[in-house]
Amino acid sequence: MARPSRYSPEVRQRAVRMVEEHREEYGSQWAAIQSISQKLGCTAETLRRWVVQAQRDAGHRPGLTTSERERLKQLERENRELKRANEILRKASAFFAQAELDRKLK
């Protein structure tokens, strides 16, 4: 299970909005991210990831949106559970088949 974030969704949205609003005041998006991240108390890389994910969610950048990523994780989890259940059933079937063969005939 993922570790809970130190930052609330509101803080993330505000930080991304600040980068978008103040982008023109800096020489590059990275410069804006570095400056704003220092003011907010997070690392520049963290803020950069938030900005990139917000761009994906808005459809401005290719990649999985947040909801698609969550759905993919859920499907992968279900797939692991089903594989585990199938393995248990396969072993149980083999066990009972062997027991049936070992049973003495009357």
N, C-alpha and C positions, 0 to 999 in steps of 0.2 A: 504494500500500500504506500502511496506517495506521502511524503512529509507535508504537513500543512504549510502554506506560505506565510511568511512573516508580514506580508503586505496584503491589505484588503483589496477586493476588486475595485473599490472606489478610488483607492490610491493609484492602482495600476491605470485605470481609465484617465484619471487626472494627469498622471505623468505622460501618458501617450498623447493626450490632448495638448499638453504644454509643448512637447517636442514638435507636434504638427503646427501649432500656432507660432512658435518662435523660430522655426527652421530658417526663415529668411534673414534673421538677425545674425546668423553664424555663417562661416565659410562653407560648412558642410553639415550634413545630418549628424555625422559622428561627433562633430564639435558641439552641436546642440545637445546631443545625448550626454556627452561628458559633463557639460556645464550643469544641465538640469539634474543629472543623477547625483552630483555632489550636493546640490541644494536639498534633494529629497532624502539623502542618506542611504542610497542603494548603489550598487556597482554599475558602471557604464554598460557592462555586458548584460546584466539583468534587464536594464531599461531597453537596450537594443533588442533583446529577445521579445520583450513586451510589444515594442513597436512593430517588429516583423510579424508577430502573430496577429496583431490588430490589422495590419495590412492584408494578411491572408484572410482573416474573417470578413473584411470589407470587399474582398475579391480583387484587390489591386496587385496581389502577388500570388504566384502559383504555390500550391501546397495544400495540406489538409487544414480545414478550419477547426476551431476548437471542438465543435459538436461532432464533426467527423472523426477527430482524434479520440474523443471519449467513446464513440460508438465502436471504433476499431478496437480499443482496449477491452471493451465489454465483450465483443465477439471473440477476441483471442482468449479471454478468461473462460468463456463458455466452451470454446474448443478444447482447452486444456482439461477442463472438468470432464467433458465427454470422452476424451481419449483415456483419462484415468478410469472412468467407469467401464469403458469397453475392455480395458486390460483386466480389470477385476472380473468381469463377466467371462472373459476368455479363460482365465485361470480357473474359475469356478467350474466352468463347463468341462475343462480337461480333467479336473479333479474328480468330478462325478462320473465322467466317462470311464476313467481308470478304475474307480470304485465298482462300477457296474461290471467291468471285465474281470475284476478280482473276486467277485462274489461267487461263492460255491454254487454249483448247480444242484438242485434237489432231485 
